[in-house]
Every structure is written in structure tokens, then in C-alpha cells.
């Protein structure tokens, strides 16, 4: 039984990516899964001056601890103007200052959701490239487009997308075992 951490790269209390994460986690048996609501994790904007003056916040150190206790990570990143959100990029900046390889030996199921037809693929591609620099292994990816039309009542309502998601999740779980 593996330890899995699950969260969205958004600090919005109404994050559609967090909805996708919660749905994904609901499909997992036989693993310990910890789901984090990132709207409860505020981090100041990274700057060398801020780091020098105040060091690392307790919430950042706590968050890094959650990452290090996990063998698997389920992450859904949101997209702002074709890129990951400033919030998530900021989180990566802080974590990499604590420890460069903060995702060493961590298997990742990387997802994105968007209200648009692109499904947040721009952010997904950027993060798919960046996370291995920090030691992560991307096991599988999934993009959910047109969230308002393809996700309802807490689940993926489009049959083809639901099957793609299930296959990507299964790939992640098989590699985790």
C-alpha cells in the first residue's frame, strides 16, 4: 500500500482542478491518500530578499514533509494564459529553495482541467517538463477540456474522457505498485 498525496496547483476555493483531484481520489482503493486543499496554504511571493529576511514558513516545511512521505503524487494544474498559475509556480520556487530534488523518487499522475476546449494543455506541458527537474517521474497525464460540459455531479460525465482518465489512473497505480 503506497502513500499518495493529491492536490491541485490552484489556491482558488472554487478550483475545477481540485474537483478533478477529488474525483480521481474517489476511484482509488488499497492506498493511503492524503488530499490537500491548497486554498488553505498561502505562501508569500518568492524573492531572495524574503527568503533571507524570513526564511521558510512552517506551512512550506509542513507541505514539503507531506511530499517526502509520499511515493505517489496526484496533481492537477490550472492554466492562466497558457501557463501554470503564478501560485503553483511560486510554490515550486519555494520548494526548490528548500531542497532541489524535493520530488526525488516520486511517481506523478499529472492532470489539468479547463473550461476551454484546450483542457489546460499548455500548463500541463510546462509542468510535465519542469517536475522531472525536481526528481519526479511522470507516470501518466490526463487533460479534461470543457469542464462545464464534461464534468457533472462530481464525476467526468463524458464517456470517452472518463475512459481516458481511468486508463491514465490505472497506469499510474500499476507503476506505483
C-alpha positions as CSV (number, residue, x, y, z in Angstrom):
1,X,0.0,0.0,0.0
2,X,1.6,3.3,-1.2
3,X,1.2,6.7,0.3
4,X,-0.3,9.1,-2.2
5,X,-0.5,12.9,-1.9
6,X,-3.2,14.6,-4.0
7,X,-3.8,18.3,-4.6
8,X,-4.5,20.9,-7.3
9,X,-2.0,23.6,-8.4
10,X,-4.6,26.2,-7.6
11,X,-5.3,28.2,-4.5
12,X,-8.9,29.0,-5.5
13,X,-11.7,27.8,-3.2
14,X,-13.7,27.0,-6.3
15,X,-11.0,25.3,-8.3
16,X,-12.2,22.9,-11.0
17,X,-8.8,21.2,-10.9
18,X,-9.4,20.4,-7.2
19,X,-12.8,18.9,-8.2
20,X,-10.9,16.7,-10.7
21,X,-8.4,15.7,-8.0
22,X,-11.3,14.8,-5.6
23,X,-13.0,12.7,-8.3
24,X,-9.7,10.9,-9.1
25,X,-9.0,10.1,-5.4
26,X,-12.5,8.7,-5.1
27,X,-11.6,6.0,-7.5
28,X,-8.6,4.7,-5.6
29,X,-8.7,1.7,-3.2
30,X,-5.8,0.0,-1.4
31,X,-3.6,3.1,-0.9
32,X,-3.4,5.7,1.7
33,X,-4.3,9.0,0.0
34,X,-4.0,12.5,1.6
35,X,-5.8,15.2,-0.2
36,X,-4.8,18.8,0.4
37,X,-7.0,21.9,-0.3
38,X,-4.4,24.4,-1.4
39,X,-6.7,27.4,-0.7
40,X,-5.6,26.7,2.9
41,X,-1.9,27.1,2.0
42,X,-0.9,30.7,1.4
43,X,2.7,31.3,0.5
44,X,4.3,34.7,0.1
45,X,5.6,35.6,-3.4
46,X,9.2,34.1,-3.6
47,X,12.1,36.5,-3.6
48,X,15.6,36.1,-2.4
49,X,15.1,39.1,0.0
50,X,12.0,37.4,1.5
51,X,13.9,34.2,2.0
52,X,16.9,35.9,3.5
53,X,14.7,38.1,5.8
54,X,12.1,35.5,7.0
55,X,13.4,32.1,5.9
56,X,11.0,29.3,5.2
57,X,7.4,29.3,6.5
58,X,6.1,26.5,8.7
59,X,3.4,25.7,6.2
60,X,6.1,25.3,3.4
61,X,8.1,22.9,5.6
62,X,5.0,21.0,6.5
63,X,4.0,20.8,2.8
64,X,7.5,19.5,1.9
65,X,7.1,16.9,4.6
66,X,3.8,15.7,3.0
67,X,5.6,15.4,-0.3
68,X,8.5,13.4,1.2
69,X,6.2,11.0,2.9
70,X,4.5,10.1,-0.4
71,X,5.6,7.6,-3.1
72,X,2.9,9.0,-5.4
73,X,1.5,12.4,-6.3
74,X,-1.8,13.1,-8.0
75,X,-1.6,16.7,-9.2
76,X,-4.0,18.7,-11.4
77,X,-2.6,22.1,-12.6
78,X,-4.7,25.0,-13.6
79,X,-3.9,27.3,-16.6
80,X,-3.6,31.0,-16.8
81,X,-2.9,32.4,-20.2
82,X,-1.4,29.1,-21.5
83,X,0.9,28.6,-18.4
84,X,0.6,27.2,-14.9
85,X,-0.8,29.7,-12.4
86,X,1.5,32.1,-10.6
87,X,0.5,30.4,-7.3
88,X,1.8,27.0,-8.4
89,X,5.0,28.4,-10.0
90,X,5.6,30.2,-6.7
91,X,5.1,27.0,-4.7
92,X,7.7,25.2,-6.9
93,X,10.1,28.1,-6.5
94,X,9.9,27.9,-2.7
95,X,10.1,24.1,-2.6
96,X,13.2,24.1,-4.8
97,X,14.9,26.5,-2.5
98,X,14.3,24.1,0.5
99,X,15.6,21.2,-1.5
100,X,16.3,21.0,-5.2
101,X,15.2,17.4,-5.6
102,X,12.1,17.7,-3.4
103,X,10.2,15.1,-5.6
104,X,13.0,12.5,-5.7
105,X,11.6,9.0,-6.3
106,X,8.0,10.4,-6.6
107,X,5.7,9.0,-9.2
108,X,3.2,11.5,-10.6
109,X,-0.2,11.4,-12.2
110,X,-0.3,14.8,-13.8
111,X,-3.7,16.3,-14.9
112,X,-5.2,19.5,-15.9
113,X,-8.8,20.8,-16.3
114,X,-10.1,23.8,-18.1
115,X,-13.4,25.4,-19.1
116,X,-11.9,25.8,-22.6
117,X,-11.5,23.2,-25.3
118,X,-7.7,23.0,-24.8
119,X,-8.1,21.4,-21.3
120,X,-5.2,23.3,-19.8
121,X,-2.7,21.5,-22.1
122,X,-0.3,24.5,-22.1
123,X,0.1,24.3,-18.3
124,X,0.2,20.5,-18.4
125,X,3.0,20.5,-20.9
126,X,5.1,23.1,-18.9
127,X,4.7,21.2,-15.7
128,X,5.3,17.9,-17.4
129,X,8.7,19.3,-18.4
130,X,9.5,21.0,-15.1
131,X,8.7,18.3,-12.5
132,X,11.4,15.8,-13.6
133,X,14.0,18.5,-12.9
134,X,13.0,18.2,-9.2
135,X,13.2,14.4,-9.3
136,X,9.7,13.4,-10.2
137,X,8.8,10.6,-12.7
138,X,5.7,11.4,-14.7
139,X,3.7,8.1,-14.9
140,X,0.8,9.4,-16.9
141,X,-1.1,12.5,-17.9
142,X,-4.7,13.5,-18.5
143,X,-6.4,16.7,-19.8
144,X,-10.0,17.5,-19.2
145,X,-11.4,20.1,-21.6
146,X,-14.7,21.9,-21.5
147,X,-15.2,21.3,-17.8
148,X,-18.7,22.7,-17.6
149,X,-19.8,20.2,-20.3
150,X,-17.7,17.2,-19.4
151,X,-17.9,17.1,-15.6
152,X,-21.1,16.9,-13.6
153,X,-22.3,15.7,-10.2
154,X,-18.7,15.2,-9.0
155,X,-17.5,13.0,-11.9
156,X,-16.4,13.0,-15.5
157,X,-19.7,12.8,-17.5
158,X,-18.2,12.3,-21.0
159,X,-17.8,8.5,-21.5
160,X,-14.7,8.8,-23.8
161,X,-12.9,11.2,-21.4
162,X,-13.9,9.0,-18.4
163,X,-12.3,6.0,-20.1
164,X,-9.1,8.0,-20.9
165,X,-8.9,9.2,-17.3
166,X,-9.4,5.7,-16.0
167,X,-6.7,4.3,-18.2
168,X,-4.2,7.1,-17.1
169,X,-5.1,6.5,-13.5
170,X,-4.6,2.7,-13.9
171,X,-1.2,3.3,-15.5
172,X,-0.2,5.5,-12.5
173,X,-1.4,2.9,-10.0
174,X,0.3,0.0,-11.7
175,X,3.6,1.8,-11.8
176,X,3.2,2.7,-8.1
177,X,2.8,-0.9,-7.1
